[in-house]
Amino acid sequence: MKYLIIGADAAGLSAANRIRSKTDGKITVMEKGRFISYAACGMPYFIGNEIDNYEALLGRSVEYFKKKNIDILTETEAVKIDRLNKIVFCRGKTDKIAYDKLLIATGAEPFVPQISISSEKVFTLKTIDDSIKIKNFIKKNAPKKVTIIGAGAIGIEMAEQFNRIGLSVLMIERLPQILPIIDSDMAETIQNYLTEIGIRIRTETSLQTIEESKNIKIVTDNGEFDTDFVLLSVGVKPCSNLAKSSGIKLGYKGAIAVDRSMKTSDDAIYAAGDCAETYHKLLGNRFIPLGTTANKQGRIAGLAMTGIDVKFAGVVGTAILRCFDMGVARSGIGVDQAALENIPVASVTIKSESKAHYYPTTKKVTLRIIFKSDGTVVGAEIIGGGVERINPLAMAIAHSMKLDELYKQDFAYSPPYSPVWDPILVAAYEGMKKL
Amino acid sequence: MKYLIIGADAAGLSAANRIRSKTDGKITVMEKGRFISYAACGMPYFIGNEIDNYEALLGRSVEYFKKKNIDILTETEAVKIDRLNKIVFCRGKTDKIAYDKLLIATGAEPFVPQISISSEKVFTLKTIDDSIKIKNFIKKNAPKKVTIIGAGAIGIEMAEQFNRIGLSVLMIERLPQILPIIDSDMAETIQNYLTEIGIRIRTETSLQTIEESKNIKIVTDNGEFDTDFVLLSVGVKPCSNLAKSSGIKLGYKGAIAVDRSMKTSDDAIYAAGDCAETYHKLLGNRFIPLGTTANKQGRIAGLAMTGIDVKFAGVVGTAILRCFDMGVARSGIGVDQAALENIPVASVTIKSESKAHYYPTTKKVTLRIIFKSDGTVVGAEIIGGGVERINPLAMAIAHSMKLDELYKQDFAYSPPYSPVWDPILVAAYEGMKKL
């Protein structure tokens, strides 16, 4: 049996390991770039010098896999899948590889606005090479001002890191709110917080062109902004062109359509990670690119490719990010999202403390629980301190727990960790009053 | 209807508030001490100057309750319950109070070893006044050495605080391990950590006498130790003498026996908080004194006293404490405890990181999951960083979740908060291999 995997990061390598744990078939992984097994989520902290060397972001080496009899071909790009003859044509260290089972794990790539940009002062951030380029640019040119186009999670993480190394930061967001993964009023709190810190933010502002003379000029429908360099961070799209051009069915927002075993419309071909759909327990298949999901899907795909009957358990849309000293976390369905999806919900929002109110390092926390009319918890959002509390809430959402059951949980209490009434319990209790 | 409550802290005042939310009957609360509504769990941090004033530990005032038409009589001690005539005799601001429904919320008190100790240099720590006494003693006498008898949670919290203010700390523990709420091997890791910091610890060492001349001499079966003052911290026992002498049935380890509505053997009398039994979902009624449980039981007792049909949901024995830079958390049943209770279990222990391995502030974490032969999670212990992870584990235990279900949870991932594979998921996965 010949297993071929396109893409040597979270999903691809998790699959390779799972296949190897079950079979001694031939496993080949091809990777377009020069790095494998890298922690893309750590790149902002590398650029902001919280992490000194990008090598810290590299996980397992080609040699590690070699020892497990898994061949990795870096700088080798798949260009065509001949599904009839089960051959992938490629460019790089070889020109074609035959397969019995194929996994597409090509990831996602940054959206780039439909304007012609040729400047070497305009960056995206997806690969380790991207992060090295940005860091080198800063080192060489000592810029003072950066403009980030897009105020999503990565835009905000990068705003923090650029601020950390002394840059003046402007964020430009097309939508009326920053961070669309959370409700607009919660996002407003974060926007005010960022503004206080000195991050300038323009919402409802669409990029029109980027002009370059001595400096860079950002032209928008809401004014022009002078800057030293630009980070485009307007979201990502699945790298699904290879699949599409081979006649494999695409699904939600152009992600490769998969079933719960991560199989595509072709019985011999699987897809996992950011290029594929993600099964959301409450919403069905969606496009939710995330490193942790890629790892999980890769494991499932690998096992399924060896013939084992497994299903991806699904996600509930849990996400967390640090925004300076404020944490932001969400899971399930938000109030705004529920309205868009026509799901009738109610919600409760409480303000509390992350630790005992008298404990010196306590932080304010705002915690929202979204629930159905029968009290079933369907979503949660937290901003402030102690946002790791999203995990018990994600469990409640995944298990359709009701508010009164959530209120009964025996959560840990000690002043350095929690108020005597944990904010989750307070919110559940207040929510119960609304039923 | 006349409601009488003995004890004006977590359980008693939670009950008073719940009763008031449901009825306009007369509510009286009597309190032996001069303080009400105080955060006992915060006292170590007050003694160690993390919190400057004990006033920060005081919650709601007598006036707050007065406005809600709840009368609080401080410095008034119940001495006898005449159950036949429904009268409580007391000493202090009045000598008797009649009731229709009575709540006993008298709390717990420190065990004091059966040796005659009259020194003013030997302390216990239960009330705010105790903490003020200790703090004043230190201020006045500038001691250099303290000996803590008992290495449980409070002993360890106090060791940290005494160390923090420059004292040399010796801990003496009768048992072979410190911190008996966790498994002995986990406790050993903590003991080694404390020893490295400079806390001296003698286990399997029983106190025999405390002699006082110019200084204090601790005489044990394992040597004599010279010290400037002593904190006795060998655990607490329920304050159940009043109940016992009134013919109310006692239960586990002398705690007042209660049903799930917190009712005692007398239909008109309830008990809640540290003086009463606590229903443990896996083990039945136990003695587990804890502030957060007292609050919950107080709410239940209050509602039940007004005739509402409610039941205390129960705990799973979740506990957390900070030990210098190391966290310690547990829930459910440990391996050692399972052996004592004759419950057959297996366990898995993994070592991981609290955050992404490359993230600067990550800490080592050791996480253990205890499970039955069918994979049902019955316990968990965590030491190191990110010990708030005990809360999702407490949920898994409370809901008899199996390892494979736990492994499927959609936990939050971002480098400043978690490795890409959350330690809980890693442990669940490794545990599944043992089934």
Interface residues (C-beta under 8 A of the other chain):
Chain A: A10 A39 C41 G42 Y45 E50 I51 A56 L57 L290 G291 T292 T293 N295 A313 G314 V315 V316 G317 T318 A319 I320 L321 R322 G327 A329 S331 A356 Y358 Y359 P360 G386 V387 E388 R389 I390 N391 P392 A394 M395 A396 A398 H399 K408 Q409 D410 F411 A412 Y413 S414 P415 P416 Y417 S418 V420 W421 D422
Chain B: A10 A39 C41 G42 Y45 E50 I51 A56 L57 L290 G291 T292 T293 N295 A313 G314 V315 V316 G317 T318 A319 I320 L321 R322 G327 A329 S331 A356 Y358 Y359 P360 G386 V387 E388 R389 I390 N391 P392 A394 M395 A396 A398 H399 K408 Q409 D410 F411 A412 Y413 S414 P415 P416 Y417 S418 V420 W421 D422
